[in-house]
Amino acid sequence: MNIAAKSHTGLDRPEGLPLKDFAEASHELELEDFEQLYGAGFLLHRGLLNSAPRRAGGATTMALETPPAASLPPGLDFLVFPVRKSSRSAYSLFVSIGRDDNHDIVLPDESVSRFHAYVTVDAAGRFLLYDSGSRNGTMVNEKPAPARGEGQGLELEPGARVRLGRIEMTFVKAPELRTLAQKLRKAK
């Protein structure tokens, strides 16, 4: 099985991929091929997503718990969420983010709304983040993201701190993710 075929396995997982899953491709693929396979933008969550039930009865709402970084095995300290369309989402004009399983990026935490936020990519290739009327807000570098129609989305630049409810993430582009994955591979 070649690297592209192996890399496509599990790529459409809404709950994110461990950084280690990108290590081999980061070494074997040129940047252009890496970006074509995985996408141009990514949200990184430090720590593992451990689902823990918060309520009894009816639908179960899960919470994301972040264990201390020192306790994490090498390569598992980041979960990577490609900011790209998936086959799950009914929304064709943007990348959807929410608690429900039908979004491109799924964050099963009680502080994240069922449909929390979304990202568009403009003609210049800029990633713009909008809130979708979530109850706990969407922030980029501590600035609230507007709802669509209420102004320009907040641009996600490499290193931007993104908060969706209580979930904190960092935005990176393909070159930064590839470099991070290469460092992980060399550390093995």
C-alpha positions in Angstrom: 0.0 0.0 0.0 1.5 3.4 -1.0 1.7 6.5 1.3 -1.3 8.1 -0.4 -3.5 5.1 0.1 -2.4 4.6 3.7 -2.9 8.3 4.4 -6.4 8.3 3.1 -7.4 5.6 5.6 -9.2 7.4 8.4 -8.7 10.9 6.9 -12.4 11.6 7.1 -12.5 11.2 10.9 -14.4 14.2 12.3 -12.9 13.7 15.8 -9.3 14.5 14.7 -6.2 12.5 14.0 -3.2 12.1 16.2 -0.2 14.1 15.0 1.8 10.9 14.6 -0.5 9.9 11.8 1.1 12.7 9.7 4.7 11.7 10.4 5.3 9.3 7.6 3.6 11.5 5.0 5.5 14.5 6.2 8.7 12.7 5.3 7.7 11.1 2.1 5.6 13.8 0.4 6.6 17.1 -1.0 4.7 20.0 0.5 2.4 20.4 -2.5 1.4 16.7 -2.3 1.0 16.8 1.5 -1.3 19.8 1.1 -3.3 18.2 -1.7 -3.8 15.1 0.4 -4.6 16.7 3.8 -5.6 20.2 3.1 -4.2 23.7 3.5 -5.3 24.5 7.1 -5.6 22.7 10.4 -6.8 23.2 13.9 -4.6 21.6 16.6 -5.9 20.6 20.0 -3.2 19.9 22.7 -4.1 16.8 24.5 -6.2 13.8 23.9 -10.0 13.9 23.5 -11.3 11.7 26.3 -15.0 11.5 26.1 -16.6 11.6 29.5 -20.4 11.6 30.0 -21.8 14.8 31.6 -25.5 14.0 31.9 -27.6 11.0 32.3 -30.7 10.2 30.3 -31.7 11.1 26.7 -28.8 12.0 24.4 -25.4 11.8 26.0 -23.3 15.0 25.9 -19.6 14.4 26.1 -16.9 16.5 27.5 -13.3 16.8 26.2 -10.7 16.4 28.9 -7.1 17.4 28.4 -4.6 15.4 30.4 -1.3 17.1 31.4 1.0 17.2 28.4 3.8 15.6 30.4 1.6 12.4 30.8 1.0 12.0 27.1 2.9 9.5 25.0 5.2 11.1 22.3 3.2 11.9 19.1 -0.1 11.9 20.9 0.1 15.3 22.4 -1.8 17.0 19.5 -5.0 16.1 17.8 -5.1 17.4 14.2 -8.4 18.6 12.6 -8.0 19.3 8.9 -10.1 22.4 8.0 -11.7 20.9 4.9 -15.0 19.6 3.6 -16.0 16.1 4.4 -18.6 13.7 3.2 -20.6 14.0 6.4 -21.6 17.7 6.2 -24.7 18.9 4.2 -23.2 22.3 4.1 -21.4 22.8 0.8 -20.2 26.4 1.1 -18.2 26.2 4.3 -16.4 23.9 6.7 -18.8 23.3 9.6 -17.8 22.8 13.3 -20.1 21.5 16.0 -21.0 18.9 18.6 -23.2 16.9 16.2 -21.7 14.1 14.1 -22.9 15.6 10.8 -20.2 18.4 10.8 -16.8 18.5 9.1 -15.1 19.0 12.5 -16.8 17.4 15.5 -16.0 18.5 19.1 -18.3 16.5 21.4 -18.1 18.8 24.4 -21.0 20.3 26.3 -19.6 23.8 25.8 -19.7 23.4 22.0 -23.0 24.0 20.4 -24.6 21.5 18.0 -23.6 23.8 15.1 -21.1 26.1 16.7 -19.0 27.8 14.0 -17.9 27.5 10.4 -14.9 28.4 8.2 -14.9 29.8 4.7 -11.9 30.1 2.4 -11.9 33.3 0.3 -10.5 33.8 -3.2 -7.2 34.8 -1.8 -7.0 31.5 0.2 -7.6 33.1 3.6 -9.4 31.0 6.2 -12.2 33.1 7.8 -14.0 31.9 11.0 -17.6 32.8 11.8 -19.8 32.0 14.8 -23.1 30.3 14.0 -25.0 31.8 16.9 -23.4 29.4 19.5 -24.3 29.9 23.1 -20.6 29.9 24.4 -19.0 31.9 21.6 -16.2 31.6 19.2 -12.9 33.6 19.6 -9.7 34.1 17.6 -6.9 35.6 19.7 -9.5 36.6 22.3 -11.6 38.5 19.7 -15.2 37.4 19.2 -16.0 36.0 15.8 -19.0 37.6 14.1 -22.0 35.7 12.8 -22.4 35.6 9.0 -23.9 38.9 7.8 -22.6 40.7 10.9 -19.2 41.5 9.4 -16.1 40.0 8.0 -15.1 36.6 9.5 -11.9 36.6 11.6 -8.9 35.5 9.6 -7.1 32.5 10.8 -3.4 33.1 10.5 -0.7 30.5 11.5 -0.5 30.5 15.3 -3.9 32.0 15.9 -5.5 30.8 19.1 -9.1 29.6 18.5 -11.6 29.0 21.3 -14.9 27.2 20.6 -16.8 27.2 23.9 -14.1 25.9 26.3 -12.1 24.1 23.7 -8.8 25.8 22.8 -7.0 25.1 19.6 -4.3 26.6 17.4 -4.5 27.2 13.7 -1.6 26.2 11.4 -1.2 25.8 7.7 0.2 22.8 5.9 3.9 23.9 6.0 3.8 24.3 9.8 1.9 21.0 10.3 4.3 19.2 8.0 7.3 20.6 9.9 5.8 19.6 13.3 5.2 16.1 12.0 8.7 15.8 10.6 10.1 16.8 14.0 8.0 14.1 15.6 9.3 11.5 13.1 12.9 12.5 13.8 12.4 12.3 17.6 11.3 8.6 17.3 
